[in-house]
Amino acid sequence: MRRDPGGGANLTALRGHNAALVLDLLRTAGEGGISRLELAARTGLTPQAVSKITARLRADGLAAEAGRRASTGGKPRTVLRLVPEAAHAIGVHLDRDEVTVALTDLTGTPLAVRRHAVTLSDGPPQILETLVRAVRALLAEPAPPPVPRTAPPPRTAPPRPSVPPPATAPPRPPGPVGSPGAAGPVSASGPVSESSPVGAPDSVGSSSPVGAPGPVGAPVGLRLLGVGVAMPGPLEHRGGVAGRVTGAAVWDGFPVREALEARLGVPVVLDKDTNAAALDLAVRPGAPRSFAYVHLGTGLGAGLVVGGLPLRGERTGAGELGHQTVQLDGPRCDCGARGCLEALCLAAVARGELPEAARILGAGAANLVRLLDIDRVLLGGRVVLAAPEVFADGVAAVLADRRLPTPVEVTATPHAVARGAAQLVLAPVFGLAPSAHPPVYSSEERTIR
């Protein structure tokens, strides 16, 4: 993923920017690490500047020695690596029927994931109370041990997972719906702890009031950089304000970020669920520079990355694929319009006509390809993951019929939106995906109030 324009610069005013350059190279180097000379060559910084930056990062616990590497002449070079457990973030996926809370390390690898049943249309007070208690309960647990790290698996269409077919339930079921991959390994990065069945009476932990004073307690030594929240749009990313969510208009104008920061006492970043998932894909090494992440779950939307940077639009309105009109005299959508892609696609899913749903989704994907000239279409969401081959083949067939050679793949990452929500906090630390409300990094331990 592309960072802010510009390389390293030896100016005091850009010390934070230069540190982010170095941190990102440490991140992408993995466990093997990278030498100071390589850091200088790749950032354009002087060796002296790199030495000062890495000394600060080591003092702060963010970098450590990873051994020595033979050099072409002189003494062996010391190799440095990122320390993933040096800092953490929490990612929250607030969906229409459940909330998923993930604790991640500095690289965005999930360490623990919890899910709780909600009904988004119940409104902000009740939903945020559940969310806050879920975050506090997760942080009150013992700190999870580090997990082995390997390269992430390629994002290709996987074998069909054993997930209940979405056609057996309406598009927006009122009760809990299990997301694919909710239990067991989250990725090749290692195991993820998950407990509390969705909807369990005690699944949100303490029954104390949300505004109860005093620290609730992140594990000792856990440095929490912030909380990222991803929810259905529309919303206003810069201001952290929800919009008129389809099927949950009660959220319109509610200051989500402000309300959560007041309760949690740490920085909070708000974005659309599709944008968050796209961000998680974009920060991975080898990610395509331009792609659309098309998410079909309780709703339909797209997260866009163009030229290596997220495309949100001036009012975070980019990617509202589900409310693209594709049938002028079509059925009424919950948004009030007629013939929306989301209404047609989810209706086909509810009827059990998944190939038809894939064909409709392909029409929307084709419009995105023609409009933005993107390199790849990535599909995700619980409905897609229940039948990945049907949707990958169906969307690809529509693109091929329209002579669009863009590859179509299914991304099978579990909890993709929650992981992306954590990246809303983490990516700016590495100089990626600049946020309108970035978390402030410090060496002090942060706790939830």
WOFEN-V828320 format. One record per residue. N is the residue number from 1. RES is the residue in one small letter. SS is DSSP state (alpha for helix, beta for strand, coil for the rest). OMEGA is omega as a letter, one per 20 degrees, with the letter a starting at -180 (* if undefined). D_CENTER is the distance of its C-alpha to the mean C-alpha in Angstrom with 2 decimals. Layout:
# WOFEN-V828320
n=N res=RES ss=SS omega=OMEGA d_center=D_CENTER
n=N res=RES ss=SS omega=OMEGA d_center=D_CENTER
This chain:
# WOFEN-V828320
n=1 res=m ss=coil omega=a d_center=14.08
n=2 res=r ss=coil omega=r d_center=16.71
n=3 res=r ss=beta omega=r d_center=17.03
n=4 res=d ss=coil omega=r d_center=19.19
n=5 res=p ss=coil omega=r d_center=22.55
n=6 res=g ss=coil omega=r d_center=25.12
n=7 res=g ss=coil omega=r d_center=25.67
n=8 res=g ss=coil omega=r d_center=27.03
n=9 res=a ss=coil omega=a d_center=29.81
n=10 res=n ss=coil omega=r d_center=32.33
n=11 res=l ss=coil omega=a d_center=32.38
n=12 res=t ss=alpha omega=a d_center=31.99
n=13 res=a ss=alpha omega=a d_center=30.00
n=14 res=l ss=alpha omega=a d_center=27.30
n=15 res=r ss=alpha omega=r d_center=27.15
n=16 res=g ss=alpha omega=r d_center=23.57
n=17 res=h ss=alpha omega=a d_center=22.60
n=18 res=n ss=alpha omega=r d_center=24.59
n=19 res=a ss=alpha omega=r d_center=23.11
n=20 res=a ss=alpha omega=r d_center=19.60
n=21 res=l ss=alpha omega=a d_center=21.10
n=22 res=v ss=alpha omega=r d_center=22.54
n=23 res=l ss=alpha omega=a d_center=19.54
n=24 res=d ss=alpha omega=r d_center=17.47
n=25 res=l ss=alpha omega=r d_center=20.44
n=26 res=l ss=alpha omega=a d_center=20.68
n=27 res=r ss=alpha omega=a d_center=17.07
n=28 res=t ss=alpha omega=r d_center=17.71
n=29 res=a ss=alpha omega=r d_center=21.19
n=30 res=g ss=alpha omega=a d_center=20.05
n=31 res=e ss=alpha omega=a d_center=22.71
n=32 res=g ss=alpha omega=r d_center=25.45
n=33 res=g ss=coil omega=a d_center=25.08
n=34 res=i ss=beta omega=a d_center=26.62
n=35 res=s ss=beta omega=r d_center=29.89
n=36 res=r ss=alpha omega=r d_center=30.63
n=37 res=l ss=alpha omega=r d_center=32.65
n=38 res=e ss=alpha omega=r d_center=29.81
n=39 res=l ss=alpha omega=r d_center=27.56
n=40 res=a ss=alpha omega=a d_center=30.36
n=41 res=a ss=alpha omega=a d_center=30.88
n=42 res=r ss=alpha omega=r d_center=27.30
n=43 res=t ss=alpha omega=a d_center=26.66
n=44 res=g ss=coil omega=r d_center=30.18
n=45 res=l ss=coil omega=r d_center=30.78
n=46 res=t ss=coil omega=r d_center=34.11
n=47 res=p ss=alpha omega=r d_center=34.44
n=48 res=q ss=alpha omega=r d_center=35.55
n=49 res=a ss=alpha omega=r d_center=32.45
n=50 res=v ss=alpha omega=r d_center=30.24
n=51 res=s ss=alpha omega=r d_center=32.41
n=52 res=k ss=alpha omega=a d_center=32.04
n=53 res=i ss=alpha omega=a d_center=28.24
n=54 res=t ss=alpha omega=r d_center=27.92
n=55 res=a ss=alpha omega=r d_center=30.53
n=56 res=r ss=alpha omega=a d_center=28.52
n=57 res=l ss=alpha omega=r d_center=25.33
n=58 res=r ss=alpha omega=r d_center=27.49
n=59 res=a ss=alpha omega=r d_center=29.14
n=60 res=d ss=coil omega=r d_center=25.87
n=61 res=g ss=coil omega=a d_center=24.86
n=62 res=l ss=coil omega=a d_center=21.95
n=63 res=a ss=beta omega=r d_center=24.01
n=64 res=a ss=beta omega=r d_center=26.74
n=65 res=e ss=beta omega=r d_center=29.33
n=66 res=a ss=beta omega=r d_center=28.59
n=67 res=g ss=beta omega=a d_center=32.23
n=68 res=r ss=beta omega=a d_center=34.47
n=69 res=r ss=beta omega=a d_center=34.73
n=70 res=a ss=coil omega=r d_center=38.04
n=71 res=s ss=coil omega=a d_center=38.86
n=72 res=t ss=coil omega=r d_center=41.30
n=73 res=g ss=coil omega=a d_center=43.61
n=74 res=g ss=coil omega=a d_center=43.98
n=75 res=k ss=coil omega=r d_center=42.21
n=76 res=p ss=coil omega=a d_center=38.97
n=77 res=r ss=beta omega=r d_center=35.75
n=78 res=t ss=beta omega=a d_center=33.53
n=79 res=v ss=beta omega=a d_center=29.98
n=80 res=l ss=beta omega=r d_center=27.06
n=81 res=r ss=beta omega=r d_center=23.62
n=82 res=l ss=beta omega=r d_center=20.54
n=83 res=v ss=coil omega=a d_center=20.71
n=84 res=p ss=alpha omega=a d_center=17.32
n=85 res=e ss=alpha omega=a d_center=18.74
n=86 res=a ss=alpha omega=a d_center=19.87
n=87 res=a ss=coil omega=a d_center=17.01
n=88 res=h ss=beta omega=r d_center=14.16
n=89 res=a ss=beta omega=r d_center=11.32
n=90 res=i ss=beta omega=r d_center=10.38
n=91 res=g ss=beta omega=a d_center=7.23
n=92 res=v ss=beta omega=r d_center=8.76
n=93 res=h ss=beta omega=r d_center=8.45
n=94 res=l ss=beta omega=a d_center=11.79
n=95 res=d ss=coil omega=a d_center=13.25
n=96 res=r ss=coil omega=a d_center=16.92
n=97 res=d ss=coil omega=r d_center=18.24
n=98 res=e ss=beta omega=r d_center=16.14
n=99 res=v ss=beta omega=r d_center=13.79
n=100 res=t ss=beta omega=a d_center=11.61
n=101 res=v ss=beta omega=a d_center=11.44
n=102 res=a ss=beta omega=r d_center=10.22
n=103 res=l ss=beta omega=a d_center=11.98
n=104 res=t ss=beta omega=r d_center=10.95
n=105 res=d ss=beta omega=a d_center=13.32
n=106 res=l ss=coil omega=r d_center=13.42
n=107 res=t ss=coil omega=a d_center=12.11
n=108 res=g ss=coil omega=r d_center=8.86
n=109 res=t ss=coil omega=r d_center=10.97
n=110 res=p ss=beta omega=r d_center=10.98
n=111 res=l ss=beta omega=r d_center=14.49
n=112 res=a ss=beta omega=a d_center=14.87
n=113 res=v ss=beta omega=r d_center=13.41
n=114 res=r ss=beta omega=a d_center=15.39
n=115 res=r ss=beta omega=a d_center=15.69
n=116 res=h ss=beta omega=a d_center=18.15
n=117 res=a ss=beta omega=r d_center=19.83
n=118 res=v ss=coil omega=r d_center=19.90
n=119 res=t ss=coil omega=a d_center=21.29
n=120 res=l ss=alpha omega=a d_center=19.41
n=121 res=s ss=alpha omega=r d_center=22.73
n=122 res=d ss=alpha omega=r d_center=24.30
n=123 res=g ss=coil omega=a d_center=23.13
n=124 res=p ss=alpha omega=a d_center=21.52
n=125 res=p ss=alpha omega=a d_center=24.05
n=126 res=q ss=alpha omega=a d_center=23.80
n=127 res=i ss=alpha omega=a d_center=20.06
n=128 res=l ss=alpha omega=r d_center=19.29
n=129 res=e ss=alpha omega=r d_center=21.98
n=130 res=t ss=alpha omega=a d_center=20.35
n=131 res=l ss=alpha omega=a d_center=16.94
n=132 res=v ss=alpha omega=r d_center=18.78
n=133 res=r ss=alpha omega=r d_center=20.90
n=134 res=a ss=alpha omega=r d_center=18.11
n=135 res=v ss=alpha omega=a d_center=16.54
n=136 res=r ss=alpha omega=r d_center=20.07
n=137 res=a ss=alpha omega=r d_center=21.06
n=138 res=l ss=alpha omega=a d_center=18.28
n=139 res=l ss=alpha omega=r d_center=19.26
n=140 res=a ss=alpha omega=r d_center=22.89
n=141 res=e ss=coil omega=r d_center=22.70
n=142 res=p ss=coil omega=r d_center=24.01
n=143 res=a ss=coil omega=r d_center=21.75
n=144 res=p ss=coil omega=r d_center=20.48
n=145 res=p ss=coil omega=r d_center=22.17
n=146 res=p ss=coil omega=r d_center=20.64
n=147 res=v ss=coil omega=r d_center=19.86
n=148 res=p ss=coil omega=a d_center=21.09
n=149 res=r ss=coil omega=r d_center=18.91
n=150 res=t ss=coil omega=r d_center=19.48
n=151 res=a ss=coil omega=r d_center=18.10
n=152 res=p ss=coil omega=a d_center=15.23
n=153 res=p ss=coil omega=r d_center=16.88
n=154 res=p ss=coil omega=a d_center=17.37
n=155 res=r ss=coil omega=r d_center=15.41
n=156 res=t ss=coil omega=a d_center=18.52
n=157 res=a ss=coil omega=a d_center=19.52
n=158 res=p ss=coil omega=r d_center=20.07
n=159 res=p ss=coil omega=a d_center=23.06
n=160 res=r ss=coil omega=r d_center=22.95
n=161 res=p ss=coil omega=r d_center=21.41
n=162 res=s ss=coil omega=a d_center=23.57
n=163 res=v ss=coil omega=r d_center=21.90
n=164 res=p ss=coil omega=a d_center=24.14
n=165 res=p ss=coil omega=a d_center=24.63
n=166 res=p ss=alpha omega=a d_center=22.93
n=167 res=a ss=alpha omega=a d_center=26.28
n=168 res=t ss=alpha omega=a d_center=27.85
n=169 res=a ss=coil omega=r d_center=26.08
n=170 res=p ss=coil omega=a d_center=25.79
n=171 res=p ss=coil omega=a d_center=22.67
n=172 res=r ss=coil omega=a d_center=21.85
n=173 res=p ss=coil omega=a d_center=23.51
n=174 res=p ss=coil omega=a d_center=24.53
n=175 res=g ss=coil omega=a d_center=24.19
n=176 res=p ss=coil omega=r d_center=21.46
n=177 res=v ss=coil omega=a d_center=19.88
n=178 res=g ss=coil omega=r d_center=18.57
n=179 res=s ss=coil omega=r d_center=15.44
n=180 res=p ss=coil omega=r d_center=16.18
n=181 res=g ss=coil omega=a d_center=15.83
n=182 res=a ss=coil omega=a d_center=15.68
n=183 res=a ss=coil omega=r d_center=18.28
n=184 res=g ss=coil omega=a d_center=19.16
n=185 res=p ss=coil omega=r d_center=17.38
n=186 res=v ss=coil omega=r d_center=13.63
n=187 res=s ss=beta omega=r d_center=14.25
n=188 res=a ss=coil omega=a d_center=17.12
n=189 res=s ss=coil omega=r d_center=15.94
n=190 res=g ss=beta omega=a d_center=17.85
n=191 res=p ss=coil omega=r d_center=18.28
n=192 res=v ss=coil omega=r d_center=16.19
n=193 res=s ss=beta omega=r d_center=18.23
n=194 res=e ss=beta omega=r d_center=18.00
n=195 res=s ss=beta omega=a d_center=20.79
n=196 res=s ss=coil omega=r d_center=22.08
n=197 res=p ss=coil omega=a d_center=22.38
n=198 res=v ss=coil omega=r d_center=20.81
n=199 res=g ss=coil omega=r d_center=23.46
n=200 res=a ss=coil omega=a d_center=25.45
n=201 res=p ss=coil omega=a d_center=27.54
n=202 res=d ss=coil omega=a d_center=26.64
n=203 res=s ss=coil omega=r d_center=22.96
n=204 res=v ss=coil omega=r d_center=21.92
n=205 res=g ss=coil omega=a d_center=24.26
n=206 res=s ss=coil omega=r d_center=26.69
n=207 res=s ss=coil omega=r d_center=28.69
n=208 res=s ss=coil omega=a d_center=29.42
n=209 res=p ss=coil omega=a d_center=28.81
n=210 res=v ss=coil omega=a d_center=25.44
n=211 res=g ss=coil omega=a d_center=27.31
n=212 res=a ss=coil omega=a d_center=29.25
n=213 res=p ss=coil omega=r d_center=30.13
n=214 res=g ss=coil omega=a d_center=29.68
n=215 res=p ss=coil omega=r d_center=26.93
n=216 res=v ss=coil omega=r d_center=25.42
n=217 res=g ss=coil omega=q d_center=24.55
n=218 res=a ss=coil omega=r d_center=21.67
n=219 res=p ss=coil omega=a d_center=23.26
n=220 res=v ss=coil omega=r d_center=25.78
n=221 res=g ss=coil omega=r d_center=24.52
n=222 res=l ss=coil omega=r d_center=20.79
n=223 res=r ss=coil omega=a d_center=19.56
n=224 res=l ss=beta omega=a d_center=16.73
n=225 res=l ss=beta omega=r d_center=15.29
n=226 res=g ss=beta omega=a d_center=13.65
n=227 res=v ss=beta omega=r d_center=11.47
n=228 res=g ss=beta omega=a d_center=8.40
n=229 res=v ss=beta omega=r d_center=8.97
n=230 res=a ss=beta omega=a d_center=7.63
n=231 res=m ss=beta omega=r d_center=10.79
n=232 res=p ss=coil omega=r d_center=13.00
n=233 res=g ss=coil omega=j d_center=14.69
n=234 res=p ss=coil omega=r d_center=16.84
n=235 res=l ss=beta omega=r d_center=16.15
n=236 res=e ss=beta omega=a d_center=16.95
n=237 res=h ss=coil omega=a d_center=14.19
n=238 res=r ss=coil omega=a d_center=16.86
n=239 res=g ss=coil omega=a d_center=18.79
n=240 res=g ss=coil omega=a d_center=16.13
n=241 res=v ss=beta omega=r d_center=18.22
n=242 res=a ss=beta omega=r d_center=17.56
n=243 res=g ss=coil omega=a d_center=19.55
n=244 res=r ss=coil omega=a d_center=21.62
n=245 res=v ss=beta omega=r d_center=19.24
n=246 res=t ss=coil omega=a d_center=21.04
n=247 res=g ss=coil omega=a d_center=22.82
n=248 res=a ss=beta omega=a d_center=22.03
n=249 res=a ss=alpha omega=a d_center=23.81
n=250 res=v ss=alpha omega=r d_center=24.56
n=251 res=w ss=alpha omega=a d_center=21.31
n=252 res=d ss=coil omega=r d_center=22.65
n=253 res=g ss=coil omega=a d_center=22.98
n=254 res=f ss=coil omega=a d_center=21.73
n=255 res=p ss=coil omega=a d_center=20.49
n=256 res=v ss=alpha omega=a d_center=17.45
n=257 res=r ss=alpha omega=a d_center=16.59
n=258 res=e ss=alpha omega=a d_center=20.27
n=259 res=a ss=alpha omega=a d_center=20.90
n=260 res=l ss=alpha omega=r d_center=18.25
n=261 res=e ss=alpha omega=r d_center=19.22
n=262 res=a ss=alpha omega=a d_center=22.79
n=263 res=r ss=alpha omega=a d_center=22.19
n=264 res=l ss=alpha omega=r d_center=19.93
n=265 res=g ss=coil omega=r d_center=21.40
n=266 res=v ss=coil omega=r d_center=18.36
n=267 res=p ss=coil omega=r d_center=16.34
n=268 res=v ss=beta omega=r d_center=13.82
n=269 res=v ss=beta omega=a d_center=11.49
n=270 res=l ss=beta omega=r d_center=11.05
n=271 res=d ss=beta omega=r d_center=9.46
n=272 res=k ss=beta omega=a d_center=9.60
n=273 res=d ss=alpha omega=a d_center=7.54
n=274 res=t ss=alpha omega=r d_center=8.18
n=275 res=n ss=alpha omega=a d_center=7.46
n=276 res=a ss=alpha omega=r d_center=3.82
n=277 res=a ss=alpha omega=r d_center=4.09
n=278 res=a ss=alpha omega=r d_center=6.78
n=279 res=l ss=alpha omega=r d_center=5.75
n=280 res=d ss=alpha omega=r d_center=4.58
n=281 res=l ss=alpha omega=a d_center=7.87
n=282 res=a ss=alpha omega=a d_center=9.68
n=283 res=v ss=coil omega=r d_center=9.89
n=284 res=r ss=coil omega=r d_center=11.44
n=285 res=p ss=coil omega=r d_center=15.23
n=286 res=g ss=coil omega=r d_center=17.00
n=287 res=a ss=coil omega=r d_center=14.37
n=288 res=p ss=coil omega=a d_center=16.38
n=289 res=r ss=coil omega=a d_center=17.04
n=290 res=s ss=coil omega=r d_center=16.89
n=291 res=f ss=beta omega=r d_center=15.20
n=292 res=a ss=beta omega=r d_center=14.15
n=293 res=y ss=beta omega=a d_center=11.47
n=294 res=v ss=beta omega=a d_center=13.56
n=295 res=h ss=beta omega=r d_center=12.40
n=296 res=l ss=beta omega=r d_center=15.42
n=297 res=g ss=coil omega=r d_center=15.35
n=298 res=t ss=coil omega=r d_center=17.05
n=299 res=g ss=coil omega=a d_center=16.83
n=300 res=l ss=beta omega=r d_center=16.33
n=301 res=g ss=beta omega=a d_center=14.35
n=302 res=a ss=beta omega=r d_center=13.00
n=303 res=g ss=beta omega=a d_center=10.49
n=304 res=l ss=beta omega=r d_center=12.83
n=305 res=v ss=beta omega=a d_center=13.11
n=306 res=v ss=beta omega=a d_center=16.80
n=307 res=g ss=coil omega=r d_center=18.62
n=308 res=g ss=coil omega=a d_center=15.64
n=309 res=l ss=beta omega=r d_center=14.26
n=310 res=p ss=beta omega=r d_center=12.00
n=311 res=l ss=coil omega=a d_center=14.56
n=312 res=r ss=coil omega=a d_center=14.29
n=313 res=g ss=coil omega=a d_center=18.03
n=314 res=e ss=coil omega=a d_center=20.30
n=315 res=r ss=coil omega=a d_center=19.45
n=316 res=t ss=coil omega=a d_center=15.83
n=317 res=g ss=coil omega=a d_center=17.69
n=318 res=a ss=coil omega=r d_center=16.73
n=319 res=g ss=coil omega=r d_center=15.35
n=320 res=e ss=coil omega=a d_center=17.24
n=321 res=l ss=alpha omega=a d_center=18.39
n=322 res=g ss=alpha omega=a d_center=19.41
n=323 res=h ss=alpha omega=r d_center=22.08
n=324 res=q ss=coil omega=a d_center=23.67
n=325 res=t ss=beta omega=r d_center=27.30
n=326 res=v ss=coil omega=r d_center=28.56
n=327 res=q ss=coil omega=a d_center=31.66
n=328 res=l ss=coil omega=a d_center=33.72
n=329 res=d ss=coil omega=a d_center=35.64
n=330 res=g ss=coil omega=a d_center=32.90
n=331 res=p ss=coil omega=r d_center=32.04
n=332 res=r ss=beta omega=r d_center=30.93
n=333 res=c ss=coil omega=r d_center=27.20
n=334 res=d ss=coil omega=r d_center=25.95
n=335 res=c ss=coil omega=r d_center=25.19
n=336 res=g ss=coil omega=r d_center=28.94
n=337 res=a ss=coil omega=r d_center=29.18
n=338 res=r ss=beta omega=r d_center=30.59
n=339 res=g ss=coil omega=r d_center=29.45
n=340 res=c ss=beta omega=r d_center=25.68
n=341 res=l ss=alpha omega=a d_center=23.73
n=342 res=e ss=alpha omega=a d_center=21.71
n=343 res=a ss=alpha omega=a d_center=25.00
n=344 res=l ss=alpha omega=a d_center=26.66
n=345 res=c ss=alpha omega=a d_center=23.92
n=346 res=l ss=alpha omega=r d_center=23.39
n=347 res=a ss=alpha omega=r d_center=27.18
n=348 res=a ss=alpha omega=r d_center=27.61
n=349 res=v ss=alpha omega=a d_center=25.17
n=350 res=a ss=alpha omega=r d_center=27.18
n=351 res=r ss=coil omega=a d_center=30.36
n=352 res=g ss=coil omega=a d_center=29.19
n=353 res=e ss=coil omega=a d_center=29.46
n=354 res=l ss=alpha omega=r d_center=26.36
n=355 res=p ss=alpha omega=r d_center=27.95
n=356 res=e ss=alpha omega=r d_center=28.64
n=357 res=a ss=alpha omega=r d_center=25.10
n=358 res=a ss=alpha omega=r d_center=23.99
n=359 res=r ss=alpha omega=r d_center=26.70
n=360 res=i ss=alpha omega=r d_center=25.59
n=361 res=l ss=alpha omega=r d_center=21.97
n=362 res=g ss=alpha omega=r d_center=23.53
n=363 res=a ss=alpha omega=r d_center=25.43
n=364 res=g ss=alpha omega=r d_center=22.38
n=365 res=a ss=alpha omega=r d_center=20.76
n=366 res=a ss=alpha omega=r d_center=24.14
n=367 res=n ss=alpha omega=r d_center=24.23
n=368 res=l ss=alpha omega=a d_center=20.96
n=369 res=v ss=alpha omega=a d_center=22.42
n=370 res=r ss=alpha omega=a d_center=25.70
n=371 res=l ss=alpha omega=a d_center=24.35
n=372 res=l ss=alpha omega=r d_center=21.95
n=373 res=d ss=coil omega=a d_center=23.41
n=374 res=i ss=coil omega=a d_center=20.10
n=375 res=d ss=coil omega=a d_center=20.29
n=376 res=r ss=beta omega=r d_center=18.34
n=377 res=v ss=beta omega=r d_center=17.04
n=378 res=l ss=beta omega=a d_center=14.26
n=379 res=l ss=beta omega=r d_center=14.44
n=380 res=g ss=beta omega=a d_center=12.35
n=381 res=g ss=coil omega=a d_center=12.56
n=382 res=r ss=alpha omega=a d_center=15.16
n=383 res=v ss=alpha omega=r d_center=18.11
n=384 res=v ss=alpha omega=a d_center=17.46
n=385 res=l ss=alpha omega=r d_center=16.89
n=386 res=a ss=alpha omega=a d_center=20.16
n=387 res=a ss=coil omega=a d_center=22.04
n=388 res=p ss=alpha omega=a d_center=20.23
n=389 res=e ss=alpha omega=r d_center=23.54
n=390 res=v ss=alpha omega=a d_center=24.74
n=391 res=f ss=alpha omega=r d_center=21.86
n=392 res=a ss=alpha omega=a d_center=21.56
n=393 res=d ss=alpha omega=a d_center=25.34
n=394 res=g ss=alpha omega=r d_center=25.77
n=395 res=v ss=alpha omega=r d_center=23.42
n=396 res=a ss=alpha omega=a d_center=24.85
n=397 res=a ss=alpha omega=r d_center=28.34
n=398 res=v ss=alpha omega=r d_center=27.90
n=399 res=l ss=alpha omega=r d_center=26.74
n=400 res=a ss=alpha omega=r d_center=29.65
n=401 res=d ss=alpha omega=r d_center=32.05
n=402 res=r ss=coil omega=r d_center=31.20
n=403 res=r ss=coil omega=r d_center=31.62
n=404 res=l ss=coil omega=a d_center=28.07
n=405 res=p ss=coil omega=a d_center=27.39
n=406 res=t ss=coil omega=r d_center=23.60
n=407 res=p ss=beta omega=r d_center=22.14
n=408 res=v ss=beta omega=r d_center=20.12
n=409 res=e ss=beta omega=r d_center=17.96
n=410 res=v ss=beta omega=r d_center=16.01
n=411 res=t ss=coil omega=a d_center=12.79
n=412 res=a ss=coil omega=a d_center=13.46
n=413 res=t ss=coil omega=r d_center=10.56
n=414 res=p ss=coil omega=r d_center=10.86
n=415 res=h ss=coil omega=a d_center=8.40
n=416 res=a ss=alpha omega=a d_center=5.82
n=417 res=v ss=alpha omega=r d_center=4.44
n=418 res=a ss=alpha omega=r d_center=5.24
n=419 res=r ss=alpha omega=r d_center=4.06
n=420 res=g ss=alpha omega=r d_center=0.64
n=421 res=a ss=alpha omega=r d_center=3.88
n=422 res=a ss=alpha omega=r d_center=5.80
n=423 res=q ss=alpha omega=r d_center=5.43
n=424 res=l ss=alpha omega=r d_center=6.85
n=425 res=v ss=alpha omega=a d_center=9.60
n=426 res=l ss=alpha omega=a d_center=10.01
n=427 res=a ss=alpha omega=r d_center=10.05
n=428 res=p ss=alpha omega=r d_center=13.09
n=429 res=v ss=alpha omega=a d_center=14.87
n=430 res=f ss=alpha omega=r d_center=15.18
n=431 res=g ss=coil omega=a d_center=16.21
n=432 res=l ss=beta omega=r d_center=13.24
n=433 res=a ss=coil omega=a d_center=11.79
n=434 res=p ss=coil omega=a d_center=14.35
n=435 res=s ss=coil omega=r d_center=13.50
n=436 res=a ss=coil omega=a d_center=16.28
n=437 res=h ss=coil omega=a d_center=16.09
n=438 res=p ss=coil omega=r d_center=15.15
n=439 res=p ss=coil omega=a d_center=15.70
n=440 res=v ss=coil omega=r d_center=19.15
n=441 res=y ss=coil omega=r d_center=19.50
n=442 res=s ss=coil omega=a d_center=22.68
n=443 res=s ss=coil omega=a d_center=24.30
n=444 res=e ss=coil omega=r d_center=25.01
n=445 res=e ss=coil omega=r d_center=23.49
n=446 res=r ss=coil omega=r d_center=21.52
n=447 res=t ss=coil omega=r d_center=22.13
n=448 res=i ss=coil omega=r d_center=21.31
n=449 res=r ss=coil omega=* d_center=24.38
